[in-house]
Amino acid sequence: MKDPMKMLRQVQQMQDRMAKAQKELEEETVEATSGGGAVRVVATGAQKVVSVQVDPGATEDVQMLQDMVVDAVNDAMEKSKQLAASKMQAVASGLGLPPGLV
């Protein structure tokens, strides 16, 4: 049987690394655009939208503008999730867990 204190230290180290990764994700950003750059969305790695910029010329067709905003937000969220998954995978890689468990 493994040393329980060693396992406890490893769990604490993992928790510390996870907390650090989550804090980094709150500070890192991803960017997505749609409509050839007419709409630009910036989100954190913690899936929080921090800004939306719309080119004033894109406001002529409201339906198209709405679609571009939705597309850009969805793309930003996907990029944010990929960033988070990458960070968490890096944290888990030091634990010796099988791939796909994180």
N, C-alpha and C positions, 0 to 999 in steps of 0.2 A: 504494500500500500504506500502511496506517495505521502510525503510529509505534509500534514494538513496546514502547517504554517507557510510552507512554500506555496501551496495552492492558494492560500488566502492572499499572500503577497502578489501572486500573479493576477488574481482577480482584481485586486486594488489597482495594479498597474494598468490593467485593461480598462477599468473604469476611468482612470485618469486620462488615458489616451483617447477614450471615447469622448470625454468632456472637452478635451482640447480640440479634437476634430470638429465637434459640434460648434464650438466657439469660432473656429476658423471658418466654418461654413456660413455662419451668420455675417462674417465680414467679407467673404469672397463674393464676387458678383459674376453673373453671366449676362450676355446680351443677345437679343434676338430682334430681327427686323422682318417686316413684310411690306408688300407693295413697292418693292425696289427701294426700300429705305424710307418710305413715307411714314411708317410707324416703327418706333423703336421702343423696346421694353427692356428694362434692366431689373433683374431679380437676384436675390441672394442665394447662396447654396442651401439655405434653410427654407426654400420655396416661398419667399416673401417678395412680392413685387415692390420695388422701391421707386421706380419712375416709368412714366409712359410719355413719350414725345410724339407729337403728330405734326407732320408738315402741314402748314395752313392750306396749301393747295389741295390737300387730300380730303377736304371737308365738303366738297361739292356734291359727292354722291354718298349720302349717309349710310345706306346699306353696305356699300363697298367698304367704307371706313370702319364700320362695325365688324365686318368680316376680317379686315386686316388686323384690327386690334385683337380679336379673338385668336387669330393665327399666331400673331407675335407673342401673345401671353402664353398660349399653349406651347410654343416652341421654347420660350424662356423657361417654363416649368419643366419641360423634358430635359433641357440642358442642366438645369439645377439638380434634378433627380440623378442625372448621370454623374455630376460632380460629387454629390453626396455619396452615391454608391461607390465611386472610386476612392473617396476618403475613407469610408468605412471598411472597404476591402483592404486598404493599406493597414488599417489598425488591426484587422483580424488576421492578416498574413503572419504577424508575429506570434500568433497563438497556436499555430499548427492545426487549425480547424480545416476540415475538408472543404474544397471549393463549393460554392453555392450555399453554404450555411449562413452567410451574412447577407 
